[in-house]
Amino acid sequence: MTVLLILIIGGGIFAYDKMQTSLFPDVTFPKIKIIADAGLQPVDKMMITVTKPMENAVKQVRDLRMIRSTTSKGTCEISAFMNWDADIDLSQQRIESRINQIRNHLPPDLQVTVEKMNPSILPVMGYTLQSHSMSAIELKMLANYTIKPFLSQVNGVAEVRVIGGKTKEYWLLLDQQKMSTLSITPDVVSSALSQTNFVLSNGYLSDYKYLYLTVTDATVHTLDDLKNIVLVNNGKRIVRVEDIASVEIKEAVEYTKINANGKEGILVAIIKQANANLVDVSSAVEKQVLELKKVLPRGVTIAPYYIQADFVNSSVRSVTDCLWVGLLLAVIVAIIFLKSVKASATILVTIPVTLCLTLIVLYAIGYNFNIMTLGAIAAAIGLIIDDAIVVVEQIHRTHEEHPETPTILLLQKAIDYLFPAMLGSSISTIVIFIPFLLMSGVAGAYFKVMTNTMIITLTCSFFVTWIGLPVIYLLFTKEKHGNNIGRADAHEVKKQRWVSYFIHRPIISIVFAGLLGSSIFLVLPQLKTGFLPEMDEGSIVLDYSTPPGTSLEETDRILREVEKQIQSVPEVEAYSRRTGTQMGFFITEPNRGDYLIQLKKDRSRTTDEVSSDIRQKIQSSQPALRIDFGQVIGDMLGDLMTSVQPIEIKIFGDNHERLQELSRQIAAVVSRIHGTADVFDGIVIAGPSISIIPHYSKLAQFGITPANLQQQVQDALQGHTVGGIQEREQLTAIRMLYPGSTKMNVKDIGNLQIFLPGGTLLPITSLAQIKVNAGDAEIQREDLQSMSVVSGRLENSDLGSVMKEIQRELGKMNLPAGYHIEYGGSYAEQQQSFSELLIILITVSLLVFGVILFVFREFRVALLILIIAVLGISGGYLALCITNTPLNVGSYTGLIMVVGIIGENAIFTFLQFKESLHTLHPDEAIIYSISTRLRPKLMTALGAIIALMPLALGIGAGAQLHQPLALAVIGGFITALPLLLIVFPSMLRLLYVFKK
C-alpha cells in the first residue's frame, strides 16, 4: 500500500507537469457567424436578395436554437446559435451546404464567409511594429516577409495576423486629354494590359533525349516594362502606356488606420491553435521575438501591447496561492485542536496524496489547469480537510479511549465504526454536484467543469481517507508489531453540560430556526444580483463610432483628441487603436473601431473606476463620439454568446421607422436610470451614398453600356486593378485610375468626363442622373422577425437592481399593437441560470434526503436533517448581504454546496447518537454525541473557513471569480455550527420524546 501511495504522488507530479494551463476550460461555443459581402448594395436590396434567402436556408439546419442577423449597406452578418449539445463542426458544414444549395439564387459576386465563434479566433498576444526610418510600405513588407514567417515557426501558433501599414501598388494615372487626342478609351488600355503580362504554356517539345516545356513569358518585371507596354499600333504610330499615363508607385487607398501609443504603426497579432497551451505558446513567442530583434533593421522596434498569458498566469497563480495558503492555515488549525504531531502530520500528508490522485484523474480525462478547475480544488479543500479530520480525529479519540489497543486493531476499529457515516456523508456531498449537469448556456459550460472537478476531488478524498490515511498513520507510528501504543491512561469524553440546557429548552432552537428561515425571505430581496462573477482584468476594450458618414480623416482627428485624454490617465500603461477594423469577426465601417488599453499592474484604482474616469473625460470633450467600455475576456465571452452588453432590450415589430422611434424613446428612458452607462439606441446609420442612375436611351444613342459607364466612374474614383507585377513572394497590383481621384468631392462627380467609343469625351450629366442619398439604417432581425435593440452597460450598480428599474419604467409605456419587448443580454442568461439553479437546489435537497434515508432508514430524521441543511442557506445569504456581494451563478453554487456540507456533518452526529442509544438514555446519548462531535465539528468548520478565506478575500483576478462562492460557503459553515450543535440535538430530542 505504501508503494501505491508513492506511485500516486509520483503520478500526481507527472500530471502536474504535463497539464496545460489556460484561463478558462476548453469550451466549444455553439455560435456560427456568416458574413456576406455584396459590394455596396443598398440595405433594402441586401435584405431581399441576400439576408432573407440565407436566413431561410440556415433556419433549416438541425439543432438550430436561434438566428440573428444584421443587414447593412453591402453586407450582412448572420449569427446562428446552435444547441449546446450540437456538434459545432458538423453544424458548420450543414450551414455551408445549405448556403451552397441556394448559391444560384444569390448575387453572383457575393462573398460568403462562415466561421465558428470560439476563443481561438481572437489574438492571445499583440505587438506594435514601428520605425522612424522606413516608409509604411516598407514596414508592412518587413512584417509580411520577415516577421510573420519568423513568428509562424513557433509551435502552437495558428496565424500571425498583420494589421495596418500600407500596401504597395503601381498606379496608371490616365491623362484624359491625351487619350482623347489619340482616340484611346479606358477599355483599350484594359484590353492591352490583359493581353500581356502573362505566362502560358505552349506545349512540350521532344528533342533527342530531353522533353522541354515551352512557355510564352510576357510578364512585366519592372516599372520600365510597364511603361513600355504597347497599347495601339495603327501603322502610323505606336502608342505606349507612358504616352497616355504617368506610372507611379503609390500606397493603396485603405479605409483603416492603426495607432499604437499615439504613433502610427503596424499591429502584429498572434492567434494560437485551438488545442495549444496558451502559456507555452506565449513563452515561446516571447523568446522568438527576442531572437527576431537581433535581425530587424536598425530603427525598427517591436514591443508588446497585449499579452493574455500575463493575466492567465496571474489569475491561475492567485487561485493556486489561495489553495496552498488555505491548506497551510487549515493544517495549523488541526495541530492546535488535536495537539498531536502524528495526527497533524497524517493530515498534512493525506491532503497532498488526495490532490495528486485528483490531478491524475483530471489529466486522464483531458482537463487542464484553469481558474475553474483550480478554483474547484481550492473550494473543495475545506471538504477534503473535513474528510481527513473526521477520520484522524476518530482514530485519535479511539486511541485516547483505548490506549492499550495495538495500532492496527485501533485503526480497524475506528474505520469500521466510521465507514457507514463516511460513505453516506461522501455520497451526500458528491450528489449535490450531479444535478449541475442540468445547467445550460455559458454558465453551465464553465461551472460543469468546476462541479465535475469537485466530484472527482471528493471521490478521490473518500478513497484516500478510507484506504490511504490509515496506512499514512501507521507510517508515523513508532512501535514494533504487537506492542502497545503506550501506557497512557484512557481519556473519557468530557460531557458538555450546555447541551442539556438547550435540548431541554427547545423553544430557543425553534425561535432561532424561525429567525433563520425568516431571514431567507427578508434578505433575498435585498441582495444585489448578477450573472457570472466579475474579474478585474487590468485591460479595457473601448469601442467607438463617430457620426454616420464621418470620413476616416475626421474620425482620426477626433480620436487623436481622445488619445490625449487616455494618456492623461496615470493608470494607463499602453494602448492600441484600430479604426475601420476591430478585434474579432465583425462588419466594421470606417467610422468605427476600438481601443485596447492596458493598465499598469501597480495601481490604486480598479479597472471599472479607470473606465468611468476615461468615460467622463471623453463624454465631456467629444460628445458626438459614441463609446462603449468593456474588458477583454468579458467582451470575448459576450461575442461568443448572444450579446456583449449586460443590458439588452429587444423591441419587435414590422415597421423599421416605428422601431427606430421606439428605440430612441426607450434609450432615453434607460439613460436616466441610475447605474446605466454607454446606453445605445441600436440605430446604426450607414454613411450617405451617391447614386448614379443611367439614362438608358442616351447610353444606347452613344453606344455605351451601363457596365462601361460604371467602369469609367470607378476609374475616376478608386480605379480598378488591371494586372499585377510579381515581386518577391507577392503580386503587386497595377491600378488604373485618373489623377486627383483621392481628392474628389461631391461636386466634382458632376464634372466627370466619359469616353465615348470613338475616344471623344462627354459630361456624365448628359448620360446619367446623380443623386445624393441619406444613409440607411441597419436592419436587425431575430428568428426572421424585425427588431431594434437598445443596449447598455452597468456603472456602480448591479444587474438585478437596474433591470428591475428598467422593467418598471418601461412598463409605463404604451406600445403600438403588434409590437412587444423582450429582455436579452446577461439578464436573460441570468434568469435562465437562476431558474435552473433553483431546480438544482431542489434536486440536491431531495438527493441529500434520499441518501440520509437510505443510510439510516428513518424518515423523520432524514426530514429533520434536510430542514437543518436548507436553513444553513440563510448563513450564505447573510454573508453575501453583509459583504455587499451579488447573488450570481458562483454564489448560488456556494449556497447549494452548503446543503450538502451540513447534511454530511449531521450524518456523523446522528451516527454517534444512534450508537450511543444502545447503552444510554436519549438525553444522555444526545449530550454524549454532541460532546464527542464537538471537536471535529469545530475543527472542520474553522479549517474549512480558514481554507476558503484567501478565496473569500478575492486577492487576484482568479480568486475574484470564486469570491462569491467562497463567501456563501463560509456563511453556511458559520451558521452550520449553531444549527448542528444546538438546533439539531434539540429537535432530535423532540423526535425521540414524541416517539416514546
SULUR-V609755 format. One record per residue. RES is the residue in one small letter. NEAR is the number of other C-alpha atoms within 10 Angstrom. Layout:
<<RES | NEAR> <RES | NEAR>>
//
This chain:
<<m | 10> <t | 11> <v | 8> <l | 10> <l | 20> <i | 12> <l | 15> <i | 21> <i | 20> <g | 16> <g | 18> <g | 24> <i | 16> <f | 15> <a | 21> <y | 17> <d | 9> <k | 11> <m | 18> <q | 19> <t | 21> <s | 23> <l | 22> <f | 18> <p | 19> <d | 19> <v | 12> <t | 19> <f | 23> <p | 27> <k | 26> <i | 22> <k | 21> <i | 23> <i | 20> <a | 21> <d | 21> <a | 20> <g | 12> <l | 12> <q | 15> <p | 18> <v | 21> <d | 18> <k | 13> <m | 22> <m | 23> <i | 12> <t | 15> <v | 22> <t | 26> <k | 16> <p | 17> <m | 25> <e | 21> <n | 16> <a | 18> <v | 23> <k | 19> <q | 12> <v | 19> <r | 14> <d | 17> <l | 18> <r | 15> <m | 16> <i | 22> <r | 20> <s | 27> <t | 19> <t | 26> <s | 27> <k | 26> <g | 20> <t | 26> <c | 25> <e | 22> <i | 23> <s | 23> <a | 27> <f | 21> <m | 22> <n | 18> <w | 19> <d | 11> <a | 15> <d | 13> <i | 21> <d | 13> <l | 11> <s | 22> <q | 22> <q | 13> <r | 16> <i | 22> <e | 19> <s | 15> <r | 18> <i | 22> <n | 15> <q | 11> <i | 13> <r | 14> <n | 9> <h | 13> <l | 17> <p | 13> <p | 9> <d | 9> <l | 14> <q | 12> <v | 16> <t | 11> <v | 17> <e | 16> <k | 22> <m | 22> <n | 20> <p | 22> <s | 16> <i | 19> <l | 16> <p | 20> <v | 19> <m | 23> <g | 21> <y | 21> <t | 25> <l | 24> <q | 23> <s | 19> <h | 10> <s | 12> <m | 15> <s | 12> <a | 21> <i | 17> <e | 16> <l | 21> <k | 25> <m | 18> <l | 17> <a | 22> <n | 18> <y | 13> <t | 14> <i | 22> <k | 19> <p | 13> <f | 17> <l | 22> <s | 17> <q | 13> <v | 18> <n | 15> <g | 20> <v | 20> <a | 17> <e | 17> <v | 22> <r | 16> <v | 20> <i | 19> <g | 23> <g | 26> <k | 22> <t | 18> <k | 20> <e | 21> <y | 22> <w | 24> <l | 26> <l | 23> <l | 23> <d | 15> <q | 22> <q | 14> <k | 13> <m | 21> <s | 17> <t | 11> <l | 17> <s | 16> <i | 23> <t | 20> <p | 22> <d | 14> <v | 15> <v | 22> <s | 16> <s | 12> <a | 18> <l | 20> <s | 12> <q | 10> <t | 15> <n | 18> <f | 15> <v | 11> <l | 11> <s | 10> <n | 10> <g | 9> <y | 11> <l | 11> <s | 9> <d | 8> <y | 6> <k | 6> <y | 8> <l | 10> <y | 11> <l | 11> <t | 12> <v | 12> <t | 10> <d | 12> <a | 12> <t | 16> <v | 19> <h | 13> <t | 11> <l | 13> <d | 11> <d | 12> <l | 21> <k | 19> <n | 14> <i | 18> <v | 17> <l | 20> <v | 17> <n | 10> <n | 7> <g | 6> <k | 7> <r | 9> <i | 11> <v | 18> <r | 18> <v | 22> <e | 18> <d | 17> <i | 23> <a | 21> <s | 14> <v | 20> <e | 14> <i | 12> <k | 14> <e | 15> <a | 17> <v | 12> <e | 13> <y | 14> <t | 22> <k | 23> <i | 22> <n | 21> <a | 21> <n | 17> <g | 16> <k | 14> <e | 19> <g | 23> <i | 26> <l | 28> <v | 26> <a | 23> <i | 26> <i | 23> <k | 25> <q | 16> <a | 15> <n | 10> <a | 17> <n | 18> <l | 25> <v | 19> <d | 16> <v | 22> <s | 22> <s | 13> <a | 17> <v | 23> <e | 17> <k | 13> <q | 16> <v | 18> <l | 11> <e | 13> <l | 16> <k | 15> <k | 9> <v | 10> <l | 14> <p | 12> <r | 12> <g | 10> <v | 15> <t | 14> <i | 19> <a | 14> <p | 16> <y | 21> <y | 22> <i | 17> <q | 20> <a | 21> <d | 13> <f | 20> <v | 22> <n | 18> <s | 17> <s | 26> <v | 27> <r | 18> <s | 23> <v | 33> <t | 20> <d | 18> <c | 28> <l | 25> <w | 15> <v | 18> <g | 25> <l | 25> <l | 16> <l | 19> <a | 28> <v | 22> <i | 15> <v | 21> <a | 28> <i | 19> <i | 13> <f | 15> <l | 19> <k | 11> <s | 13> <v | 13> <k | 20> <a | 23> <s | 24> <a | 16> <t | 22> <i | 27> <l | 20> <v | 13> <t | 25> <i | 22> <p | 15> <v | 26> <t | 28> <l | 23> <c | 25> <l | 28> <t | 25> <l | 29> <i | 21> <v | 19> <l | 22> <y | 20> <a | 11> <i | 9> <g | 10> <y | 18> <n | 24> <f | 20> <n | 24> <i | 29> <m | 26> <t | 26> <l | 24> <g | 29> <a | 23> <i | 27> <a | 30> <a | 30> <a | 24> <i | 27> <g | 26> <l | 25> <i | 28> <i | 26> <d | 25> <d | 24> <a | 27> <i | 27> <v | 22> <v | 24> <v | 27> <e | 21> <q | 22> <i | 23> <h | 21> <r | 19> <t | 18> <h | 22> <e | 16> <e | 16> <h | 17> <p | 20> <e | 17> <t | 18> <p | 18> <t | 23> <i | 14> <l | 10> <l | 21> <l | 24> <q | 13> <k | 15> <a | 20> <i | 20> <d | 13> <y | 15> <l | 19> <f | 13> <p | 16> <a | 23> <m | 22> <l | 18> <g | 22> <s | 27> <s | 23> <i | 21> <s | 27> <t | 29> <i | 23> <v | 19> <i | 26> <f | 23> <i | 17> <p | 19> <f | 25> <l | 15> <l | 13> <m | 21> <s | 19> <g | 16> <v | 21> <a | 17> <g | 20> <a | 19> <y | 19> <f | 22> <k | 22> <v | 22> <m | 24> <t | 25> <n | 19> <t | 25> <m | 26> <i | 24> <i | 18> <t | 26> <l | 25> <t | 19> <c | 21> <s | 29> <f | 21> <f | 15> <v | 24> <t | 27> <w | 20> <i | 12> <g | 19> <l | 26> <p | 23> <v | 20> <i | 23> <y | 22> <l | 15> <l | 13> <f | 13> <t | 13> <k | 9> <e | 14> <k | 10> <h | 9> <g | 10> <n | 11> <n | 13> <i | 18> <g | 12> <r | 8> <a | 12> <d | 11> <a | 14> <h | 13> <e | 11> <v | 13> <k | 9> <k | 15> <q | 15> <r | 11> <w | 11> <v | 20> <s | 17> <y | 12> <f | 17> <i | 23> <h | 13> <r | 11> <p | 19> <i | 14> <i | 15> <s | 20> <i | 14> <v | 12> <f | 16> <a | 21> <g | 12> <l | 13> <l | 20> <g | 17> <s | 13> <s | 17> <i | 18> <f | 12> <l | 12> <v | 14> <l | 16> <p | 9> <q | 13> <l | 20> <k | 19> <t | 23> <g | 25> <f | 24> <l | 20> <p | 18> <e | 16> <m | 20> <d | 19> <e | 24> <g | 21> <s | 27> <i | 25> <v | 23> <l | 20> <d | 19> <y | 18> <s | 23> <t | 23> <p | 16> <p | 19> <g | 17> <t | 16> <s | 15> <l | 20> <e | 14> <e | 12> <t | 22> <d | 20> <r | 11> <i | 16> <l | 21> <r | 15> <e | 13> <v | 18> <e | 16> <k | 13> <q | 17> <i | 23> <q | 16> <s | 11> <v | 14> <p | 11> <e | 20> <v | 19> <e | 16> <a | 19> <y | 23> <s | 25> <r | 25> <r | 23> <t | 26> <g | 20> <t | 23> <q | 17> <m | 17> <g | 13> <f | 17> <f | 13> <i | 18> <t | 15> <e | 21> <p | 24> <n | 25> <r | 25> <g | 23> <d | 21> <y | 21> <l | 22> <i | 24> <q | 22> <l | 21> <k | 14> <k | 12> <d | 7> <r | 12> <s | 10> <r | 10> <t | 14> <t | 21> <d | 20> <e | 13> <v | 20> <s | 22> <s | 16> <d | 14> <i | 19> <r | 19> <q | 12> <k | 18> <i | 22> <q | 14> <s | 9> <s | 13> <q | 16> <p | 11> <a | 13> <l | 17> <r | 17> <i | 21> <d | 19> <f | 24> <g | 21> <q | 21> <v | 20> <i | 20> <g | 19> <d | 17> <m | 18> <l | 17> <g | 18> <d | 19> <l | 22> <m | 20> <t | 20> <s | 16> <v | 20> <q | 24> <p | 22> <i | 26> <e | 25> <i | 26> <k | 20> <i | 21> <f | 21> <g | 19> <d | 12> <n | 12> <h | 17> <e | 10> <r | 13> <l | 20> <q | 19> <e | 13> <l | 20> <s | 24> <r | 17> <q | 15> <i | 21> <a | 19> <a | 15> <v | 14> <v | 28> <s | 17> <r | 12> <i | 14> <h | 15> <g | 18> <t | 22> <a | 22> <d | 17> <v | 23> <f | 23> <d | 23> <g | 23> <i | 19> <v | 17> <i | 17> <a | 21> <g | 19> <p | 14> <s | 16> <i | 13> <s | 12> <i | 19> <i | 12> <p | 19> <h | 14> <y | 13> <s | 10> <k | 13> <l | 18> <a | 12> <q | 9> <f | 14> <g | 12> <i | 17> <t | 13> <p | 15> <a | 9> <n | 17> <l | 20> <q | 13> <q | 16> <q | 21> <v | 20> <q | 16> <d | 21> <a | 24> <l | 19> <q | 16> <g | 20> <h | 18> <t | 17> <v | 16> <g | 19> <g | 20> <i | 20> <q | 13> <e | 10> <r | 8> <e | 8> <q | 12> <l | 13> <t | 16> <a | 19> <i | 23> <r | 22> <m | 25> <l | 25> <y | 22> <p | 19> <g | 10> <s | 16> <t | 12> <k | 8> <m | 12> <n | 10> <v | 10> <k | 8> <d | 10> <i | 18> <g | 16> <n | 12> <l | 16> <q | 18> <i | 24> <f | 25> <l | 20> <p | 16> <g | 13> <g | 19> <t | 18> <l | 18> <l | 15> <p | 14> <i | 20> <t | 17> <s | 14> <l | 23> <a | 19> <q | 13> <i | 16> <k | 11> <v | 11> <n | 11> <a | 14> <g | 18> <d | 19> <a | 21> <e | 21> <i | 22> <q | 24> <r | 21> <e | 18> <d | 15> <l | 16> <q | 13> <s | 20> <m | 26> <s | 27> <v | 25> <v | 25> <s | 25> <g | 24> <r | 20> <l | 19> <e | 17> <n | 11> <s | 15> <d | 19> <l | 23> <g | 20> <s | 16> <v | 21> <m | 22> <k | 11> <e | 15> <i | 21> <q | 14> <r | 11> <e | 14> <l | 16> <g | 11> <k | 8> <m | 11> <n | 9> <l | 13> <p | 10> <a | 7> <g | 9> <y | 16> <h | 13> <i | 17> <e | 11> <y | 17> <g | 21> <g | 20> <s | 22> <y | 21> <a | 17> <e | 21> <q | 23> <q | 15> <q | 16> <s | 24> <f | 18> <s | 12> <e | 17> <l | 22> <l | 13> <i | 16> <i | 22> <l | 23> <i | 13> <t | 17> <v | 26> <s | 22> <l | 15> <l | 21> <v | 28> <f | 23> <g | 17> <v | 22> <i | 27> <l | 18> <f | 13> <v | 16> <f | 17> <r | 12> <e | 11> <f | 13> <r | 12> <v | 21> <a | 23> <l | 17> <l | 17> <i | 28> <l | 24> <i | 18> <i | 22> <a | 30> <v | 22> <l | 26> <g | 34> <i | 30> <s | 28> <g | 25> <g | 31> <y | 29> <l | 22> <a | 22> <l | 24> <c | 18> <i | 10> <t | 10> <n | 12> <t | 21> <p | 24> <l | 28> <n | 23> <v | 23> <g | 23> <s | 28> <y | 23> <t | 24> <g | 25> <l | 29> <i | 28> <m | 26> <v | 29> <v | 29> <g | 29> <i | 25> <i | 28> <g | 30> <e | 27> <n | 26> <a | 29> <i | 25> <f | 22> <t | 24> <f | 22> <l | 17> <q | 21> <f | 25> <k | 17> <e | 13> <s | 18> <l | 16> <h | 10> <t | 10> <l | 14> <h | 11> <p | 18> <d | 21> <e | 17> <a | 20> <i | 27> <i | 23> <y | 24> <s | 26> <i | 24> <s | 20> <t | 21> <r | 24> <l | 16> <r | 16> <p | 24> <k | 23> <l | 15> <m | 25> <t | 25> <a | 25> <l | 21> <g | 28> <a | 27> <i | 24> <i | 23> <a | 31> <l | 30> <m | 21> <p | 23> <l | 31> <a | 24> <l | 16> <g | 21> <i | 16> <g | 22> <a | 23> <g | 31> <a | 30> <q | 22> <l | 25> <h | 28> <q | 29> <p | 32> <l | 30> <a | 32> <l | 30> <a | 31> <v | 34> <i | 29> <g | 24> <g | 32> <f | 24> <i | 17> <t | 24> <a | 30> <l | 19> <p | 15> <l | 24> <l | 24> <l | 21> <i | 22> <v | 23> <f | 27> <p | 27> <s | 26> <m | 20> <l | 21> <r | 18> <l | 15> <l | 14> <y | 12> <v | 11> <f | 7> <k | 7> <k | 6>>
//
